[in-house]
Amino acid sequence: MAGFTRFQSRVVPLLVDNIDTDQIIPARYLKVTDKAGLGDNLFADWRYDADGSPRPDFVLNRPEHRGSQILLAGDNFGCGSSREHAPWALAGFGFRAVISTSFADIFSNNALKNGLLPLTLGAPDHREVVSLLAEDPGAVLDVDLRAQALTLPGGKSMAFPIDSFARTCLLDGVDELGYLLRFIADIEAYEQSPSRG
């Protein structure tokens, strides 16, 4: 996975509370063990009619949101079952960050391990972002993981929390195993040391 870099993007507002992982990627798409193509099925039951045609009124199908890399959700995003396919589908669609006031723990951990930033804002800051997008739907936000800051077009910066180890892994583009493998020489030297005998 590539290292997480600072980026700027427009925002897709999907202001629904308690979006669960079955809504993010329905269970019928979980037979795959590969991430390829999952983005096509992101929010499939909301996004497509029964015959597979896109619903023009669904936010992800609107042309003004094409290429946006930030999803703005309501509260408690990613609740429900622990499927890793949910962050795979979001990242496969092109999202690099999801903003919410809270995330389900398992979803948050899966997202971080797959290069997707679950960006938590306090309720007042979240409301401010919602209001900004209501006034200016094309607003571009700046996501800076190194500084742990979301910056609005007017220059206001909002801090967000993230576990320091997860932040390091995201910035370096490694998962937990990749992080440990950096120390393989030290591990092998320790294993071969006389004090281990």
BAFILUM-605313 format. One record per atom (N, C-alpha, C): x, y, z. Coordinates in steps of 0.1 Angstrom, whole numbers, padded with zeros to 4 digits, always signed. Example, Ala and Ser with C-alpha at 12.3 -4.5 7.8 and 13.67 -1.06 7.14 Angstrom:
# BAFILUM-605313
+0132-0057+0078;+0123-0045+0078;+0132-0033+0078;+0128-0022+0071;+0137-0011+0071;+0129+0000+0079;
//
This chain:
# BAFILUM-605313
+0009-0012+0000;+0000+0000+0000;+0009+0012+0000;+0005+0022-0007;+0012+0035-0008;+0011+0043+0005;+0022+0050+0008;+0021+0059+0020;+0010+0069+0018;+0004+0073+0029;-0007+0082+0029;-0001+0096+0029;-0005+0104+0019;+0000+0117+0017;-0011+0127+0019;-0007+0140+0022;-0016+0151+0023;-0023+0152+0010;-0037+0155+0010;-0044+0157-0002;-0055+0167-0001;-0060+0172-0012;-0072+0181-0012;-0082+0174-0021;-0095+0176-0017;-0106+0170-0024;-0119+0176-0021;-0128+0175-0031;-0142+0178-0029;-0148+0167-0020;-0160+0168-0015;-0166+0159-0006;-0179+0154-0010;-0182+0141-0008;-0195+0135-0011;-0202+0134+0002;-0214+0142+0004;-0221+0141+0016;-0231+0130+0016;-0230+0121+0025;-0240+0110+0027;-0243+0110+0042;-0252+0119+0045;-0254+0123+0059;-0265+0113+0065;-0261+0101+0067;-0270+0091+0072;-0263+0085+0085;-0270+0084+0096;-0264+0078+0108;-0265+0063+0107;-0255+0056+0114;-0256+0042+0116;-0255+0034+0102;-0247+0039+0093;-0245+0031+0081;-0237+0019+0084;-0243+0007+0082;-0235-0005+0085;-0228-0011+0074;-0220-0021+0077;-0211-0026+0066;-0219-0034+0055;-0231-0038+0059;-0239-0045+0048;-0245-0035+0039;-0247-0022+0043;-0251-0012+0034;-0239-0007+0026;-0227-0007+0032;-0215-0003+0025;-0212-0012+0013;-0212-0025+0017;-0210-0036+0006;-0218-0048+0010;-0229-0050+0003;-0238-0061+0006;-0232-0074+0006;-0237-0083+0015;-0231-0096+0017;-0229-0105+0005;-0237-0103-0006;-0236-0111-0018;-0223-0108-0025;-0216-0098-0021;-0203-0094-0028;-0191-0099-0020;-0193-0106-0009;-0183-0110+0000;-0176-0123-0004;-0179-0129-0015;-0173-0142-0019;-0159-0140-0024;-0155-0128-0027;-0142-0125-0033;-0132-0124-0022;-0120-0128-0025;-0108-0126-0016;-0099-0116-0022;-0103-0109-0032;-0095-0099-0039;-0102-0086-0039;-0095-0075-0037;-0101-0062-0036;-0106-0056-0050;-0101-0062-0060;-0104-0056-0074;-0119-0057-0077;-0124-0045-0081;-0137-0044-0085;-0148-0041-0074;-0144-0042-0062;-0153-0040-0051;-0159-0026-0051;-0151-0016-0055;-0156-0002-0056;-0169-0001-0065;-0170-0010-0075;-0182-0009-0083;-0195-0013-0076;-0193-0020-0065;-0205-0025-0057;-0207-0017-0044;-0199-0006-0042;-0201+0002-0030;-0215+0007-0030;-0221+0005-0018;-0235+0010-0016;-0245+0005-0027;-0242-0007-0032;-0250-0013-0043;-0265-0012-0042;-0270-0015-0030;-0285-0015-0029;-0291-0001-0029;-0283+0009-0026;-0287+0023-0026;-0284+0029-0040;-0274+0024-0046;-0268+0030-0058;-0275+0025-0071;-0280+0013-0071;-0285+0007-0084;-0300+0003-0082;-0308+0003-0093;-0321-0003-0093;-0319-0018-0094;-0330-0025-0093;-0330-0040-0094;-0324-0045-0107;-0326-0037-0118;-0321-0042-0131;-0306-0038-0133;-0300-0032-0122;-0286-0028-0123;-0283-0014-0128;-0294-0007-0132;-0291+0007-0137;-0289+0017-0125;-0280+0026-0127;-0277+0036-0116;-0289+0045-0113;-0291+0047-0101;-0301+0056-0096;-0296+0071-0097;-0300+0079-0106;-0294+0092-0108;-0295+0101-0096;-0304+0099-0087;-0306+0107-0075;-0296+0103-0063;-0290+0091-0065;-0281+0087-0054;-0268+0095-0055;-0263+0099-0044;-0252+0109-0043;-0240+0104-0051;-0236+0091-0050;-0224+0086-0057;-0225+0086-0072;-0238+0087-0077;-0240+0087-0091;-0241+0101-0097;-0240+0111-0089;-0241+0124-0094;-0228+0129-0100;-0228+0135-0112;-0216+0138-0119;-0207+0148-0112;-0213+0156-0104;-0205+0166-0096;-0196+0160-0085;-0199+0148-0082;-0191+0141-0072;-0180+0131-0077;-0180+0130-0090;-0170+0121-0096;-0156+0126-0092;-0148+0116-0088;-0134+0119-0084;-0132+0124-0070;-0143+0126-0063;-0141+0131-0049;-0135+0120-0040;-0126+0123-0031;-0119+0114-0023;-0123+0114-0008;-0133+0122-0005;-0137+0123+0009;-0152+0120+0010;-0156+0111+0019;-0170+0108+0021;-0173+0114+0035;-0184+0123+0035;-0189+0128+0048;-0201+0121+0052;-0200+0113+0063;-0211+0105+0068;-0217+0111+0080;-0228+0105+0085;-0234+0108+0098;-0227+0101+0109;-0233+0099+0120;-0227+0093+0132;-0227+0078+0131;-0217+0072+0138;-0216+0057+0139;-0214+0050+0126;-0205+0054+0118;-0202+0049+0105;-0195+0035+0106;-0200+0025+0098;-0193+0012+0097;-0197+0003+0108;-0209+0005+0114;-0213-0005+0124;-0217-0018+0117;-0221-0028+0126;-0225-0041+0120;-0214-0051+0120;-0214-0060+0110;-0204-0071+0110;-0190-0066+0106;-0181-0074+0108;-0167-0070+0108;-0160-0072+0095;-0167-0072+0084;-0162-0075+0071;-0151-0064+0066;-0139-0069+0063;-0129-0061+0058;-0132-0055+0044;-0142-0062+0037;-0146-0057+0024;-0151-0043+0024;-0156-0038+0035;-0162-0025+0035;-0152-0014+0032;-0140-0014+0040;-0130-0004+0036;-0124-0007+0022;-0123-0020+0018;-0119-0023+0005;-0127-0016-0006;-0140-0017-0004;-0150-0011-0014;-0149+0004-0014;-0148+0010-0002;-0146+0025-0002;-0134+0029-0009;-0123+0023-0006;-0110+0026-0012;-0110+0023-0027;-0116+0012-0030;-0117+0008-0045;-0125+0018-0053;-0135+0025-0046;-0142+0035-0053;-0134+0048-0055;-0124+0050-0046;-0116+0062-0047;-0115+0070-0035;-0122+0066-0024;-0122+0074-0012;-0109+0071-0005;-0103+0082+0001;-0091+0081+0009;-0094+0084+0023;-0106+0091+0026;-0109+0094+0040;-0125+0094+0041;-0129+0090+0053;-0144+0091+0056;-0144+0100+0069;-0153+0110+0068;-0155+0119+0080;-0168+0115+0087;-0167+0113+0100;-0179+0110+0108;-0176+0115+0122;-0186+0115+0131;-0184+0119+0145;-0180+0107+0153;-0182+0094+0147;-0178+0082+0154;-0178+0071+0144;-0169+0061+0146;-0168+0049+0138;-0169+0037+0147;-0175+0026+0141;-0174+0013+0148;-0159+0009+0149;-0155+0004+0160;-0141+0000+0163;-0136-0009+0152;-0143-0020+0149;-0138-0030+0139;-0136-0023+0126;-0146-0015+0122;-0145-0009+0109;-0133+0001+0109;-0131+0008+0119;-0120+0018+0120;-0107+0011+0119;-0105+0000+0126;-0093-0008+0125;-0090-0014+0112;-0101-0019+0105;-0099-0025+0092;-0096-0013+0082;-0102-0002+0084;-0099+0009+0075;-0084+0013+0076;-0080+0015+0088;-0066+0019+0090;-0056+0009+0084;-0059-0003+0085;-0050-0014+0080;-0050-0015+0064;-0060-0008+0058;-0061-0008+0044;-0060+0006+0037;-0054+0015+0044;-0050+0028+0038;-0062+0038+0037;-0073+0035+0044;-0084+0044+0044;-0085+0052+0058;-0085+0065+0058;-0085+0072+0070;-0099+0075+0075;-0102+0069+0087;-0115+0072+0094;-0112+0085+0102;-0117+0096+0097;-0114+0109+0103;-0125+0114+0112;-0123+0113+0125;-0133+0116+0135;-0133+0131+0139;-0145+0138+0137;-0146+0151+0142;-0156+0152+0153;-0154+0161+0162;-0164+0164+0172;-0177+0170+0166;-0188+0168+0173;-0201+0172+0167;-0201+0187+0162;-0196+0197+0169;-0196+0211+0164;-0188+0212+0151;-0176+0206+0150;-0168+0207+0138;-0175+0199+0126;-0181+0188+0129;-0189+0181+0119;-0200+0189+0114;-0208+0196+0123;-0219+0204+0118;-0214+0216+0110;-0202+0221+0113;-0196+0232+0105;-0193+0227+0091;-0187+0215+0090;-0184+0210+0076;-0197+0207+0069;-0208+0202+0075;-0221+0200+0069;-0226+0214+0064;-0226+0224+0072;-0231+0237+0068;-0223+0243+0057;-0209+0241+0057;-0201+0246+0046;-0205+0240+0033;-0207+0227+0033;-0211+0220+0021;-0225+0223+0016;-0234+0227+0025;-0247+0231+0022;-0246+0245+0014;-0237+0253+0019;-0235+0266+0012;-0227+0265-0001;-0217+0257+0000;-0208+0255-0012;-0205+0240-0014;-0214+0234-0022;-0212+0219-0024;-0199+0215-0031;-0192+0225-0038;-0180+0222-0044;-0168+0225-0036;-0169+0228-0023;-0158+0231-0014;-0148+0220-0014;-0135+0225-0014;-0124+0215-0014;-0118+0216+0000;-0116+0204+0007;-0110+0203+0020;-0096+0198+0019;-0088+0201+0028;-0074+0196+0029;-0072+0187+0040;-0068+0174+0037;-0065+0164+0047;-0050+0162+0049;-0046+0166+0061;-0031+0164+0064;-0030+0155+0076;-0026+0142+0073;-0025+0132+0083;-0013+0135+0092;-0002+0140+0086;+0010+0143+0094;+0007+0153+0105;-0001+0163+0101;-0004+0174+0111;-0017+0170+0119;-0024+0159+0115;-0037+0155+0120;-0047+0167+0120;-0048+0173+0108;-0057+0184+0106;-0065+0184+0093;-0077+0188+0095;-0086+0189+0083;-0088+0205+0082;-0085+0210+0070;-0085+0224+0068;-0096+0228+0058;-0104+0238+0062;-0115+0242+0054;-0110+0253+0044;-0118+0256+0033;-0113+0266+0024;-0110+0280+0029;-0116+0284+0040;-0113+0297+0046;-0101+0297+0054;-0095+0285+0056;-0082+0284+0064;-0084+0278+0078;-0097+0277+0082;-0099+0271+0096;-0094+0257+0096;-0087+0253+0106;-0081+0240+0108;-0088+0232+0119;-0092+0220+0117;-0098+0212+0127;-0089+0200+0130;-0086+0198+0142;-0077+0187+0146;-0086+0174+0147;-0079+0163+0144;-0086+0150+0146;-0077+0140+0152;-0082+0131+0160;-0074+0121+0167;-0071+0109+0159;-0060+0103+0161;-0056+0090+0155;-0046+0083+0163;-0047+0070+0164;-0037+0062+0172;-0023+0065+0165;-0013+0067+0173;+0000+0071+0168;+0006+0059+0160;+0005+0047+0164;+0010+0036+0156;+0003+0035+0142;-0010+0036+0142;-0018+0035+0130;-0014+0047+0121;-0012+0058+0127;-0007+0070+0119;+0006+0067+0112;+0016+0062+0120;+0029+0059+0114;+0028+0049+0103;+0020+0038+0105;+0018+0028+0094;+0012+0034+0082;+0002+0043+0083;-0005+0049+0072;+0005+0058+0064;+0012+0066+0072;+0022+0075+0065;+0033+0068+0058;+0037+0056+0064;+0048+0049+0057;+0043+0039+0047;+0030+0037+0046;+0024+0028+0037;+0027+0013+0040;+0026+0009+0053;+0028-0004+0057;+0017-0009+0066;+0015-0022+0066;+0006-0027+0076;+0014-0032+0088;+0008-0038+0098;+0016-0042+0110;+0027-0052+0107;+0025-0061+0098;+0035-0070+0094;+0046-0063+0087;+0043-0054+0078;+0053-0046+0071;+0062-0038+0081;+0055-0033+0091;+0062-0025+0101;+0073-0034+0108;+0068-0046+0112;+0077-0056+0119;+0088-0060+0111;+0086-0062+0098;+0096-0067+0089;+0108-0058+0087;+0105-0045+0091;+0116-0035+0090;+0127-0039+0101;+0123-0046+0111;+0133-0050+0122;+0138-0064+0121;+0136-0070+0109;+0140-0084+0107;+0154-0087+0111;+0163-0078+0107;+0178-0080+0110;+0180-0080+0125;+0173-0071+0132;+0175-0070+0147;+0169-0083+0153;+0158-0087+0148;+0151-0099+0153;+0160-0111+0151;+0165-0113+0139;+0174-0124+0136;+0187-0123+0145;+0192-0112+0147;+0204-0110+0155;+0201-0114+0169;+0190-0110+0174;+0186-0114+0188;+0184-0129+0189;+0178-0135+0179;+0175-0150+0179;+0189-0157+0179;+0199-0152+0173;+0212-0159+0172;+0222-0155+0183;+0217-0146+0192;+0227-0141+0202;+0229-0152+0212;+0241-0152+0218;+0245-0163+0228;+0236-0162+0240;+0231-0151+0244;+0222-0150+0256;+0209-0158+0254;+0206-0161+0241;+0194-0169+0238;+0196-0184+0240;+0209-0188+0241;+0212-0202+0242;+0209-0209+0254;
//
